[in-house]
């Protein structure tokens, strides 16, 4: 199937190209981000392959349909950036990669916790400057600490298993409790998790209900000095509220792999440019904030799985078969 892949980096091509050759699909790669101004690049292609920060709102989907696109293959799990109503209206099939490597994201989340709590990132920079002092690097044991996990899908469960191995006490919030998590800890209300957790890690999808889940009111209920880790979706956290919580010492530390305004910022080398996002610049000014640029998914195993599932989706779309990973619009 002829497909144009937007927002591609060298690593995307390295995994997608051989998978497409085996599956018999013809891919065209562009580094350009998909948005209304670039949608014309898809003209003549029956399918578009898009990533997490591509724009797939009603305007873009209207353009894609006009240019002859019949399907959208997402090479990511989240689809909050897709206007499913518009896709359904224009008859476009939308498929995703629902699961690639939950271990990749869970392990990165725990790595961020350890780095932030033990100040490994600060120690690394010190040693490179020939400074071996320990002042300011005091951390705490994760053993016996209470960790709140919001979202107990595959990633949340993987994180729970890792943290249980550390000897942490686990609390969970999810509308669909899992038996494995019940065996490792306890499901509680959101407010109770905020009050009792020393560390909170987010593994839930972004929906209208979870948008700015951590707002000013949530931070006010937080256990003073608690740490927050987000490897899920940036808009789960209200950045302005997080900055105020950091300034007020309500939040002891913040680790982010995602940011609510990351579109057009992450996945690119901007080292020679001025950072124009004032809120992001303010976040980076805190010594108890650790940021990685949406790399939690970035492992060999995850990229292999993304490529394989994407090709399987394309094959089912091309053959007119039921698409196992199709996202169905439900009003």
C-alpha positions as CSV (number, residue, x, y, z in Angstrom):
1,X,0.0,0.0,0.0
2,X,1.4,3.4,-0.9
3,X,1.7,5.4,2.3
4,X,3.3,8.7,3.2
5,X,4.9,8.8,6.6
6,X,5.0,12.2,8.3
7,X,7.3,13.4,11.1
8,X,9.8,10.6,10.4
9,X,13.2,10.6,12.0
10,X,16.2,8.4,10.9
11,X,15.2,5.8,13.5
12,X,11.7,5.6,12.1
13,X,13.0,4.8,8.6
14,X,15.5,2.2,10.0
15,X,12.6,0.1,11.4
16,X,9.7,0.9,9.1
17,X,11.6,0.4,5.8
18,X,12.7,-3.2,6.3
19,X,9.3,-4.1,7.8
20,X,7.5,-2.5,4.7
21,X,9.8,-4.5,2.3
22,X,8.8,-7.8,3.9
23,X,5.1,-6.8,4.0
24,X,5.1,-5.5,0.5
25,X,4.2,-1.9,1.2
26,X,5.6,1.2,-0.5
27,X,6.5,4.0,2.0
28,X,7.5,7.6,1.3
29,X,9.2,9.3,4.3
30,X,9.0,13.0,5.1
31,X,10.4,14.7,8.2
32,X,7.6,17.3,7.9
33,X,5.0,17.4,10.6
34,X,1.5,16.9,9.4
35,X,-0.8,19.9,9.7
36,X,-3.1,21.9,7.5
37,X,-0.2,23.6,5.7
38,X,1.6,20.4,4.9
39,X,-1.4,18.1,4.2
40,X,-1.0,18.6,0.4
41,X,2.1,16.3,0.6
42,X,-0.4,13.4,1.0
43,X,-2.1,14.1,-2.3
44,X,-2.3,10.8,-4.3
45,X,-1.5,8.6,-1.4
46,X,-4.3,6.3,-0.2
47,X,-2.8,6.2,3.3
48,X,-1.1,8.5,5.7
49,X,1.1,7.3,8.6
50,X,1.2,9.8,11.4
51,X,2.9,10.1,14.8
52,X,1.9,11.4,18.2
53,X,2.5,15.1,17.5
54,X,1.0,15.3,14.0
55,X,-2.2,17.4,13.7
56,X,-5.2,15.4,12.7
57,X,-8.0,17.8,13.4
58,X,-11.2,18.3,11.3
59,X,-9.4,20.7,9.0
60,X,-6.5,18.4,8.2
61,X,-8.8,15.4,7.8
62,X,-11.0,17.4,5.4
63,X,-7.8,18.1,3.4
64,X,-6.6,14.5,3.4
65,X,-10.0,13.3,2.2
66,X,-9.9,15.9,-0.6
67,X,-6.5,14.7,-1.6
68,X,-7.7,11.1,-1.9
69,X,-6.5,9.7,1.4
70,X,-8.6,6.7,2.6
71,X,-6.9,5.7,5.8
72,X,-4.7,7.0,8.6
73,X,-2.2,4.6,10.3
74,X,-1.0,5.9,13.6
75,X,2.4,4.6,14.7
76,X,1.5,5.4,18.3
77,X,-1.0,4.2,21.0
78,X,-2.6,7.5,21.8
79,X,-5.2,9.1,19.5
80,X,-6.4,12.2,21.4
81,X,-4.9,14.3,18.6
82,X,-7.3,12.7,16.0
83,X,-10.8,14.1,15.3
84,X,-12.5,10.7,15.0
85,X,-15.8,12.3,14.2
86,X,-14.3,14.0,11.2
87,X,-12.6,10.8,10.1
88,X,-15.9,8.9,10.4
89,X,-17.7,11.6,8.5
90,X,-15.3,11.4,5.6
91,X,-15.1,7.6,5.7
92,X,-11.4,7.4,6.7
93,X,-10.2,4.3,8.5
94,X,-8.1,5.1,11.5
95,X,-5.8,2.4,13.0
96,X,-3.2,2.6,15.8
97,X,-0.5,0.6,17.6
98,X,-2.3,-0.1,20.9
99,X,0.6,-1.7,22.6
100,X,4.3,-1.9,21.6
101,X,6.4,-2.3,24.8
102,X,4.8,-1.4,28.1
103,X,8.1,-2.3,29.7
104,X,9.9,0.5,27.8
105,X,7.7,3.2,29.2
106,X,7.4,1.7,32.7
107,X,11.1,1.2,33.0
108,X,11.8,4.8,31.8
109,X,9.3,6.1,34.4
110,X,11.1,4.3,37.2
111,X,14.4,5.5,35.8
112,X,13.1,9.1,36.0
113,X,12.0,8.5,39.6
114,X,15.4,7.2,40.6
115,X,17.3,10.0,38.8
116,X,15.1,12.7,40.4
117,X,15.1,11.2,43.9
118,X,18.8,10.4,44.0
119,X,19.7,13.5,42.0
120,X,21.7,11.4,39.5
121,X,21.4,14.0,36.8
122,X,23.0,16.6,39.1
123,X,25.7,14.3,40.2
124,X,26.6,13.5,36.6
125,X,27.1,17.1,35.8
126,X,29.2,17.7,38.9
127,X,31.6,14.9,38.3
128,X,32.2,16.1,34.8
129,X,33.2,19.5,36.3
130,X,35.6,17.8,38.7
131,X,33.3,18.4,41.7
132,X,32.9,15.3,43.9
133,X,31.1,17.0,46.8
134,X,27.9,15.3,48.1
135,X,26.3,18.4,49.5
136,X,22.8,18.9,47.9
137,X,22.6,15.3,46.6
138,X,20.8,13.7,49.6
139,X,18.0,11.4,48.5
140,X,15.8,8.8,50.1
141,X,15.1,5.1,49.9
142,X,12.2,4.1,47.7
143,X,11.8,1.0,49.8
144,X,8.7,1.3,52.0
145,X,7.7,4.5,50.3
146,X,4.1,4.9,49.0
147,X,3.8,5.1,45.2
148,X,0.5,6.1,43.6
149,X,-0.1,4.7,40.1
150,X,-2.8,6.4,38.0
151,X,-3.8,4.1,35.2
152,X,-3.4,0.4,35.5
153,X,-3.3,-0.7,31.8
154,X,-0.4,-2.7,30.5
155,X,2.1,0.1,31.3
156,X,0.7,0.8,34.8
157,X,0.8,-2.9,35.6
158,X,4.4,-3.2,34.4
159,X,5.4,-0.2,36.6
160,X,3.6,-1.8,39.5
161,X,5.6,-5.0,39.2
162,X,8.9,-3.1,39.1
163,X,8.0,-0.9,42.1
164,X,6.7,-3.8,44.1
165,X,10.1,-5.3,43.6
166,X,11.6,-2.2,45.2
167,X,9.5,-2.8,48.3
168,X,7.2,0.1,47.7
169,X,3.6,0.3,49.0
170,X,1.3,0.7,46.0
171,X,-1.9,2.7,45.6
172,X,-3.9,2.6,42.3
173,X,-6.5,4.7,40.6
174,X,-8.3,3.3,37.5
175,X,-12.0,2.9,36.6
176,X,-11.2,-0.7,35.6
177,X,-9.4,-2.4,38.5
178,X,-7.0,-5.3,37.6
179,X,-6.6,-8.4,39.7
180,X,-2.8,-8.3,39.5
181,X,-2.8,-4.8,40.9
182,X,-5.2,-5.8,43.7
183,X,-2.6,-8.4,44.7
184,X,0.2,-5.8,44.8
185,X,-1.6,-3.0,46.5
186,X,-4.9,-1.3,46.9
187,X,-7.3,0.7,44.7
188,X,-8.3,4.0,46.3
189,X,-10.0,7.3,45.3
190,X,-8.0,10.0,43.5
191,X,-8.1,12.3,46.5
192,X,-6.8,9.5,48.8
193,X,-4.0,8.7,46.4
194,X,-2.9,12.4,46.4
195,X,-2.9,12.6,50.2
196,X,-1.0,9.4,50.8
197,X,1.6,9.1,48.0
198,X,5.2,10.0,48.3
199,X,5.6,9.5,44.6
200,X,2.9,9.5,41.8
201,X,3.4,8.2,38.3
202,X,0.9,8.7,35.5
203,X,0.0,6.0,33.1
204,X,-3.5,7.0,31.9
205,X,-4.7,8.2,28.5
206,X,-5.6,11.8,27.8
207,X,-9.4,12.2,27.5
208,X,-11.7,15.2,28.1
209,X,-12.1,13.9,31.7
210,X,-8.4,13.5,32.4
211,X,-7.3,16.8,30.8
212,X,-5.4,18.8,33.4
213,X,-6.0,16.0,35.9
214,X,-3.3,17.7,37.9
215,X,-4.6,21.3,38.2
216,X,-4.3,23.8,41.1
217,X,-7.0,21.9,43.1
218,X,-5.2,18.6,42.8
219,X,-1.8,20.0,43.7
220,X,-3.4,21.6,46.8
221,X,-4.4,18.1,48.0
222,X,-1.0,16.6,47.3
223,X,1.1,15.3,50.1
224,X,3.6,18.1,50.7
225,X,6.9,17.3,49.1
226,X,5.6,14.5,46.9
227,X,7.2,13.7,43.6
228,X,5.3,13.5,40.3
229,X,6.3,11.6,37.2
230,X,4.5,11.8,33.8
231,X,5.4,9.5,30.9
232,X,1.9,9.4,29.5
233,X,0.5,12.6,28.0
234,X,1.6,16.2,28.6
235,X,-1.9,17.7,29.1
236,X,-2.6,15.5,32.1
237,X,-0.7,18.2,34.0
238,X,-1.6,21.9,34.0
239,X,1.9,23.4,33.6
240,X,1.0,26.7,35.2
241,X,-0.3,24.9,38.3
242,X,2.8,22.7,38.4
243,X,5.0,25.7,38.4
244,X,3.1,27.2,41.3
245,X,3.3,23.9,43.2
246,X,7.0,23.8,42.7
247,X,7.4,27.4,43.8
248,X,5.3,26.8,46.9
249,X,7.3,23.7,47.7
250,X,4.1,21.6,47.6
251,X,5.7,19.5,44.8
252,X,9.0,18.1,45.9
253,X,10.1,17.1,42.4
254,X,8.7,16.8,38.9
255,X,9.9,14.4,36.1
256,X,8.4,14.7,32.6
257,X,8.8,12.8,29.5
258,X,5.9,14.6,27.9
259,X,4.8,18.2,27.9
260,X,1.4,19.7,27.0
261,X,2.9,22.1,24.4
262,X,5.5,19.7,23.1
263,X,4.2,19.8,19.5
264,X,6.8,21.5,17.3
265,X,9.3,21.4,20.2
266,X,10.2,17.8,20.8
267,X,11.9,15.4,18.3
268,X,14.0,18.1,16.9
269,X,17.5,19.6,17.5
270,X,16.8,23.2,18.6
271,X,20.2,23.8,20.3
272,X,21.0,26.8,18.1
273,X,17.6,28.4,18.6
274,X,16.1,30.6,21.4
275,X,13.5,28.8,23.5
276,X,10.4,30.8,23.0
277,X,8.1,28.8,25.3
278,X,8.3,30.8,28.6
279,X,6.5,28.1,30.6
280,X,8.9,25.4,29.5
281,X,11.8,27.6,30.1
282,X,10.5,28.3,33.7
283,X,10.2,24.5,34.3
284,X,13.8,24.0,33.2
285,X,15.0,26.6,35.7
286,X,14.0,24.4,38.7
287,X,16.8,22.1,40.0
288,X,14.1,19.6,41.1
289,X,12.6,19.2,37.6
290,X,13.9,16.5,35.2
291,X,12.8,16.5,31.6
292,X,13.4,14.0,28.8
293,X,12.0,14.7,25.3
294,X,9.3,12.0,24.8
295,X,11.8,9.1,24.8
296,X,10.1,6.7,27.1
297,X,9.0,4.5,24.2
298,X,12.4,4.6,22.5
299,X,13.8,1.1,22.7
300,X,14.8,-1.4,20.1
301,X,11.9,-3.7,21.1
302,X,9.3,-1.0,21.0
303,X,10.4,0.3,17.6
304,X,10.3,-3.2,16.2
305,X,6.8,-3.8,17.5
306,X,5.6,-0.4,16.2
307,X,6.8,-1.2,12.7
308,X,5.4,-4.7,12.7
309,X,2.0,-3.6,14.0
310,X,1.9,-0.7,11.6
311,X,2.6,-3.0,8.6
312,X,-0.1,-5.4,9.8
313,X,-2.6,-2.5,10.0
314,X,-1.7,-1.4,6.4
315,X,-2.1,-4.9,5.1
316,X,-5.6,-5.3,6.6
317,X,-6.6,-1.9,5.3
318,X,-5.3,-2.6,1.8
319,X,-7.1,-6.0,1.6
320,X,-10.3,-4.6,2.9
321,X,-10.2,-6.9,5.9
322,X,-11.4,-6.1,9.4
323,X,-8.7,-4.0,11.0
324,X,-8.0,-5.3,14.4
325,X,-6.5,-2.1,15.7
326,X,-9.1,0.2,14.1
327,X,-10.4,3.1,16.3
328,X,-14.1,3.3,15.9
329,X,-15.9,6.6,16.5
330,X,-18.6,6.4,19.1
331,X,-20.7,9.5,19.5
